[in-house]
Amino acid sequence: MKKTATRLADGRELIYYDARDDAVRDAVDQRPLDPIATRSEIRHDRLLGDRVAIASHRQARTYHPPADECPLCPSREGRHSEIPAADYDVVVFENRFPSLAGDSGRCEVVCFTSDHDASFADLDAEQAALVLDAWTDRTAELAHHPAVEQVFCFENRGEEIGVTLGHPHGQIYGYPFVTPRTQLMLRSLGEHREATGRNLFDDVVADELADGRRVVLDGEHWVAFVPYAAHWPYEVHLYPKRRVPDLPALDEAARTEFPQMYLELLKRFDRIFGEGEPPTPYISAWHQAPYHLTDRGEFALHLELFTIRRTSGKLKFLAGSESGMNVFINDVPPEAAAERLREVASK
């Protein structure tokens, strides 16, 4: 992998990740942009104990532009985009409309490919490995950012999820605090260690492998399963079999196997609802250990992949119980979801 860092016209950082070591990235951003000066504010909810980012400038962000005006496609004559080069492999750059900025953290955009009409599932193993390299590099780099406590790499796919740019891309959030979801995991992790002397993540993975009914893919270095108490209609958790706290800690064997496992999961998600259905909307989310835990090695890196579509033509809405009380109601038994995901395996 070759990494080339540069700056956009407004001062934001942009990084090219290339599979070829001889790639030359010297294109200059030609747009007449003013220096970036966005700020967000983090407010604390005293009742719930969590935090809310206030970022009013995001109201002006790009919203469903036509394909020939996509800001994530390569630049061309007469049409300059966020990426100055005429082509690229993988690109990461600071978000022009960040939810977190300055002392409140950092937001980055990850473009998986220059092909506007592709999806992550269309990538080959080499390109998917390059995206993994980019996620890993950014996780390691953001560890040195003074305002970042936890790094979250994720992809939203589909208008149903709320995606406003059709180009295949994801995001990286550098939070200035430990997120509520992670705090809950850490609480359960500590309680389990105190009660049993064992690691909760290890026991969850071992129990799913022993049961087998919810296992979707079982590789040499990774296992994917529908969790026993899945919140979403189709939800898969992907764990490395050797517990590590974050992406930089993955060994070479796990890194090599990951693209095949992940691409297969994404292809199965697109087949869940049968032929002729539109692409399945999903969220793909990496969970990594916060940087300043006393014992980061207790946390287990894992990826959660889920869709809000519950059946053909119907979405799972977060209504009264879910939104009002954070109590999920799942219409699809996890065992049935796992069986369906095994049925649609690649031939």
C-alpha positions in Angstrom: 0.0 0.0 0.0 1.2 3.5 -0.8 -0.1 6.4 1.2 0.0 10.0 -0.1 -1.3 12.9 2.0 -2.2 16.3 0.6 -4.5 19.3 1.3 -7.7 20.5 -0.3 -8.2 24.1 -1.2 -9.8 24.9 2.1 -7.1 23.3 4.2 -8.7 19.9 4.9 -6.5 16.9 4.8 -6.9 14.3 2.0 -5.1 10.9 1.8 -4.8 8.6 -1.2 -4.3 4.9 -0.5 -3.0 3.1 -3.6 -2.4 -0.6 -4.2 0.5 0.2 -6.5 3.7 1.6 -5.0 4.4 3.7 -8.2 1.2 5.7 -8.1 1.8 9.4 -8.4 -0.7 11.7 -6.7 0.2 15.3 -7.5 -3.2 16.8 -8.6 -4.1 20.1 -6.9 -7.6 21.1 -5.8 -8.6 23.9 -8.2 -11.7 25.0 -6.4 -12.0 28.5 -5.0 -12.9 27.4 -1.4 -12.6 29.6 1.7 -10.6 28.1 4.6 -12.7 25.6 6.6 -14.0 27.1 9.9 -16.6 24.6 11.1 -17.2 23.9 14.8 -19.5 21.6 16.6 -20.6 21.6 20.2 -21.0 18.6 22.5 -23.8 18.9 25.1 -24.3 16.6 28.0 -27.8 15.2 28.8 -27.9 15.3 32.6 -30.8 12.8 32.8 -29.5 10.1 30.5 -25.8 10.8 31.0 -25.0 10.7 27.3 -23.9 13.4 24.9 -25.4 15.1 21.9 -23.4 16.8 19.1 -24.9 20.1 17.9 -23.7 20.8 14.4 -26.1 23.3 12.7 -23.8 23.8 9.7 -24.7 20.3 8.5 -28.1 21.6 7.3 -26.2 22.9 4.2 -24.5 19.6 3.3 -24.9 18.2 -0.2 -28.2 16.3 -0.6 -28.8 13.8 -3.4 -26.9 15.5 -6.2 -27.2 14.1 -9.8 -24.6 11.5 -10.6 -22.6 13.8 -12.9 -22.3 16.3 -10.0 -21.2 13.7 -7.4 -18.6 15.3 -5.0 -17.0 11.8 -4.4 -16.2 11.0 -8.0 -12.8 11.9 -9.4 -12.3 15.4 -10.8 -12.5 15.9 -14.5 -12.2 18.8 -16.9 -14.8 21.4 -16.0 -16.0 19.5 -13.0 -13.9 19.6 -9.8 -14.9 17.4 -6.9 -13.6 16.6 -3.4 -11.0 14.4 -5.0 -8.6 16.3 -7.2 -7.2 13.2 -9.0 -8.7 11.9 -12.3 -8.9 8.4 -10.7 -8.2 6.8 -7.4 -8.2 3.5 -5.5 -9.2 4.5 -1.9 -9.4 8.0 -0.6 -9.9 9.4 2.9 -10.6 13.1 3.6 -11.9 15.4 6.3 -15.6 15.8 6.0 -16.6 19.3 4.7 -19.8 19.1 6.9 -18.5 17.3 10.0 -20.7 16.3 13.0 -17.5 16.5 15.1 -14.8 19.1 14.6 -12.0 21.0 16.5 -12.0 20.2 20.2 -15.1 18.1 19.6 -13.4 15.4 17.6 -13.0 14.6 13.9 -15.1 13.3 11.0 -13.6 11.7 7.8 -15.1 10.3 4.6 -13.8 7.1 3.1 -14.3 6.5 -0.6 -14.1 2.8 -1.3 -13.7 3.1 -5.1 -13.8 5.7 -7.8 -16.7 3.7 -9.5 -19.8 5.7 -8.8 -22.2 2.8 -9.6 -20.4 0.1 -7.6 -21.1 -1.0 -4.0 -18.7 -2.5 -1.4 -19.9 -6.0 -2.4 -18.7 -5.3 -5.9 -15.1 -4.8 -4.9 -12.6 -7.6 -5.4 -10.6 -9.0 -2.5 -7.6 -6.8 -3.2 -9.6 -3.6 -3.1 -11.5 -4.6 0.0 -8.1 -5.3 1.7 -7.0 -1.8 0.7 -10.1 -0.4 2.5 -9.2 -2.4 5.5 -5.7 -0.9 5.3 -7.2 2.6 5.2 -9.5 1.9 8.2 -6.5 0.5 10.1 -4.2 3.4 9.3 -6.7 6.0 10.2 -7.5 4.2 13.5 -3.8 4.3 14.3 -3.3 7.9 13.3 -6.3 9.2 15.2 -4.9 7.6 18.3 -2.6 10.6 18.4 -5.4 13.2 17.9 -5.7 15.2 21.2 -9.5 15.4 20.9 -10.2 11.7 20.0 -11.0 9.0 22.6 -12.7 6.4 20.4 -12.6 5.7 16.7 -15.7 4.4 14.8 -15.4 3.2 11.2 -18.8 2.6 9.5 -20.8 2.5 6.3 -24.4 3.6 5.7 -25.8 2.1 2.5 -29.1 3.0 1.0 -31.5 6.0 1.0 -33.7 4.1 3.5 -30.8 4.5 6.0 -30.6 8.2 5.2 -27.6 8.2 2.8 -27.5 11.5 0.8 -24.6 10.6 -1.6 -25.0 7.5 -3.8 -21.2 7.0 -4.3 -19.9 4.0 -2.4 -18.4 5.4 0.8 -18.2 5.2 4.5 -17.2 7.5 7.4 -14.8 7.6 10.3 -15.8 9.4 13.5 -13.2 10.3 16.1 -15.3 10.8 19.2 -14.0 12.9 22.1 -15.7 10.6 24.6 -16.5 6.9 25.0 -19.9 6.3 23.3 -22.9 5.1 25.2 -23.0 1.8 23.3 -19.4 1.0 24.2 -20.0 2.0 27.9 -22.8 -0.6 28.1 -20.5 -3.2 26.6 -17.7 -2.3 29.1 -20.2 -2.5 32.0 -21.3 -6.0 31.0 -17.7 -7.0 30.4 -16.7 -6.0 33.9 -19.7 -7.6 35.5 -19.0 -10.9 33.7 -15.3 -10.9 34.6 -16.2 -10.3 38.3 -18.8 -13.0 38.3 -17.0 -15.7 36.3 -13.3 -14.7 36.0 -13.7 -15.0 32.2 -13.9 -12.6 29.2 -17.5 -12.0 28.1 -16.6 -11.5 24.4 -14.7 -14.9 24.4 -17.7 -16.6 26.0 -20.2 -15.1 23.6 -18.1 -16.3 20.6 -17.5 -19.7 22.1 -21.2 -20.2 23.0 -22.3 -19.2 19.4 -19.8 -21.7 17.9 -20.9 -24.4 20.3 -24.6 -23.8 19.6 -24.2 -23.5 15.8 -27.8 -22.5 15.0 -27.0 -18.9 14.5 -23.6 -19.2 12.8 -23.6 -17.8 9.3 -19.9 -18.2 8.3 -17.1 -20.0 10.1 -13.6 -19.3 8.8 -10.2 -20.2 10.0 -9.7 -16.7 11.6 -13.2 -15.1 11.7 -16.7 -16.2 12.6 -19.9 -14.5 11.7 -23.2 -15.2 13.5 -26.6 -13.7 14.2 -26.6 -12.8 17.9 -28.9 -14.6 20.3 -30.7 -11.3 21.1 -30.5 -9.6 17.7 -32.1 -6.2 17.7 -32.6 -6.0 13.9 -34.4 -8.2 11.5 -31.2 -9.4 9.9 -28.1 -8.7 12.0 -24.7 -10.3 11.8 -21.7 -9.9 14.1 -18.3 -10.7 12.7 -15.5 -11.5 15.2 -11.8 -12.4 14.7 -11.3 -15.7 16.6 -8.2 -14.3 18.3 -9.4 -11.4 20.5 -7.8 -8.1 19.7 -8.9 -4.6 20.8 -8.8 -2.8 17.5 -8.0 -3.0 13.8 -4.2 -2.2 14.1 -3.9 -5.3 16.4 -5.1 -7.8 13.7 -2.5 -10.2 12.6 -1.6 -10.9 9.0 -3.6 -14.1 8.8 -6.8 -12.4 10.0 -6.2 -9.5 7.6 -5.8 -11.8 4.7 -9.0 -13.8 5.4 -11.2 -10.7 6.2 -12.0 -9.6 2.6 -13.4 -13.0 1.5 -15.5 -13.2 4.7 -16.9 -9.7 4.6 -17.6 -9.6 0.9 -19.5 -12.9 1.2 -21.6 -11.4 4.0 -22.5 -8.3 1.9 -23.4 -10.4 -1.1 -25.7 -12.5 1.1 -27.4 -9.4 2.4 -28.2 -8.4 -1.1 -29.9 -11.8 -1.7 -31.9 -12.1 1.5 -35.1 -10.8 0.0 -35.0 -12.6 -3.3 -34.4 -11.7 -7.0 -35.6 -8.4 -8.3 -35.5 -6.7 -4.9 -33.5 -3.4 -4.7 -30.2 -3.5 -2.9 -30.5 -4.2 0.8 -30.0 -1.0 2.9 -27.6 -1.6 5.7 -25.3 -0.2 8.4 -21.8 -1.8 8.9 -20.2 -0.7 12.1 -16.7 -1.5 13.6 -16.5 -1.6 17.4 -13.1 -0.8 18.7 -11.7 -0.3 22.2 -11.4 3.3 23.4 -7.8 4.5 23.6 -7.5 5.1 27.4 -9.0 2.0 28.9 -7.1 0.5 31.8 -7.0 -2.8 30.0 -7.8 -2.4 26.3 -7.0 -6.1 25.7 -10.2 -7.1 27.4 -12.3 -5.5 24.7 -12.9 -7.4 21.4 -12.8 -5.8 18.0 -15.9 -6.8 16.1 -18.1 -5.7 13.2 -21.9 -5.4 13.3 -23.8 -5.6 10.0 -27.6 -5.1 10.0 -30.4 -4.0 7.8 -33.6 -2.0 8.6 -35.6 -4.0 6.0 -37.6 -6.7 7.7 -39.2 -8.3 4.7 -39.8 -7.5 1.0 -41.0 -3.9 0.7 -41.2 -3.3 4.5 -38.8 -1.5 6.8 -38.3 -1.9 10.5 -39.1 1.5 12.0 -37.9 2.6 15.4 -41.2 3.5 16.9 -42.6 4.0 20.4 -40.8 1.2 22.3 -37.5 1.4 20.5 -37.3 5.2 20.3 -39.1 6.1 23.5 -37.7 3.4 25.8 -34.8 1.8 23.9 -36.5 -1.6 24.0 -36.2 -3.3 20.7 -38.9 -5.7 19.3 -37.6 -8.0 16.5 -40.1 -9.6 14.1 -37.5 -12.1 12.8 -36.2 -14.9 15.1 -32.4 -14.9 15.0 -32.3 -18.6 14.2 -34.6 -18.0 11.2 -32.4 -15.0 10.0 -29.3 -17.2 10.3 -30.9 -20.0 8.3 -31.9 -17.6 5.6 -28.4 -16.1 5.4 -27.0 -19.6 5.0 -29.5 -20.4 2.3 -28.3 -17.5 0.1 -24.6 -18.5 0.2 -22.6 -17.9 -3.0 -22.5 -20.9 -5.3 
